[in-house]
């Protein structure tokens, strides 16, 4: 009986621990003592970031790029030509979004995929596109072109949430992928 | 007397045209008038809606490239394919309720489509045209 109670307590603690950890970035100490290493990305939690970035495209979790990339992308000089689109922001909004992105960039995160992105971009010039990151390219490289570029409901790797059904929650695991028009695709 | 009559008709037309006006659009239209707009022309707004400007990456775009011309339906961003909620205030109650937002998007979208900011006159025409949809 006592054994069961202890087991339940441990289980409850573990579940609680992992769900809490999912919600926000951990400290190094918390990261080390998390029973399951955080595999995915920290989801977007800042409403301004979600609203402003998300009004034109999928609001990419900042953990998808290193801080040196966000530093280049999120400036008053860069945003009027944001990949060919005018994405100007007023000074206050820009400040909030920039600080949020920098604080949650790949190199500031202990989540596994962010760590990999931080490593893949460590010794190179800051990538401006998430699709240029070596780790991201490698992860998608076995998927035939017809399923992405040639797929009218996907078109480009940039549209994360076209296939990654849990992208909004920061989850990009292969199990959560559904490629439109290719229901039989399996990792 | 005739002038008064004309004024009354113009006034009535202007009122009926802004049937879906919000405090935000009232404030903006007042601002555009203060910036020198004397006569608002919704028909000009309609014509400008489909007028494309300088082509970015060789692609000439207009307002309608992303927002469409059926204002009761959602549009689609020409590059990111993100759904854009309907422009008609009848179909989308949130439309034209935030002054800052309206100005932000006028600035961005005029720059994207025409390569320059819109004048107060153009914005007044667009806004009046859209409010009547």
Interface residues (C-beta under 8 A of the other chain):
Chain A: X55 X56 X57 X58 X80 X83 X84 X85 X86 X87 X88 X90 X155 X158 X159
Chain B: X56 X57 X77 X79 X80 X81 X82 X100 X104 X107 X108 X109 X111 X112
